[in-house]
């Protein structure tokens, strides 16, 4: 399980309907044993109750078009700055999620799996 707080350069990939900007860290995409591992960061247009930005570490199975969230980092500053509140999502043993066709999630997944 890889969990770290050192990102490469965030590259803006899309803006969602709420004005939140989604970023990917293309410098740290890793391909291991048939899976692709990557960080996605969301910078919120309006703060949530707790966070201005979050970063999620994901495992993607590009062949079967599915993904799992592995680590969640919540930040009280924009652009994933400061000390994160980290949650190891592997403890919850969640099933694979599938990006929905013609959505921002599918666009981001496809950007990572190209």
N, C-alpha and C positions, 0 to 999 in steps of 0.2 A: 504494500500500500504506500503510495507516494503522497505525502502531504507536506507542502512547503509554502513559504510565503514570499518567494522570489520569482517574480514574473519577468518575462521579456518585455517586448514593446506591445502595448495594446493597440490593435488596429480596429477602428470602427467598422462594423459590418452592416448594421441596420438600425433603424429607429422604429419602435413599435407604435401601436395606435395611441398609447398613453404618453408618447414623447420620450420614453426611456431609450437610452442609447445602448445597444449591445455591441460588445467588443470581443475579439478573439485574440489569443496569444499564439500567433503562428510560429514564432521562434521556438516554442517549447512543445510542439506537437510531437508525440512519440508513437511509434508503431512497434508493438511488441506482441509476439505470439498470436498474430492475426487480429489484434485489437488496436484501436487508435485512442490515445489518451490526450486530452486537451483541456485548457482553461477557457471558460466563457465568463465575461464580466458584464454586469449591467449597472449603468450609472443612472439612477432614478431622476426623472424630471422633477418630481415632488418626493420629499423624503417619506419613507414609511414611518411607522411608530418608532422604529429603532435605527434604521439604516439609510445611508445616502447611496451606498453601492454594495453589491455582492459579487463574489467570484465563486464559480462552481467548477470543480474538477470532474470531468466526465470520461467514461469509458464507452467507446463507440465500436459496434460491430458493423462495419461498413458493408460487408457482404449480405448480412441479414437485415440491414436498414433499421437498427435499433441502438439504444443507448441506456446507460445507467449513470446516475449521479453518485459520485464517490465521496466528495468532500464539499462542504459548504463553508464559506468564509463571509461573514457579515461585517461591514465597515460603517463607522459613524462619520467617515469622511468620503468625499468623492474619489473616484478613480482608484478604488481599492487601496487607499492610503491609510496608514495608521495600524494599530494593533487589531487584528480580526477576532471576532467571536467565531470559533471553528467548531464544526460539528462533523464527526466521522459518520457519514451516511451508510457506510457498509455494515454498521451495526444493526441496521433495520432490515437487511436482506431483502431489499425491494426487487421486484421483477423488472424485466426490461421494459422500457418505454419505446414507443414508436412515433417518430415525427409524423405529424398529420400533413397530408399533401397540400401544397399551395399555401403554406403558412410560413411565418418567420422562422419557426423551429426547423422546418424542413430546409429552408434556405441556409441556415447556420450549419445544420448537419451536413448538407451537401458541400458546403465550403470547406469543411474539415475533411470530408471523405473523398475529395476529388483526386 
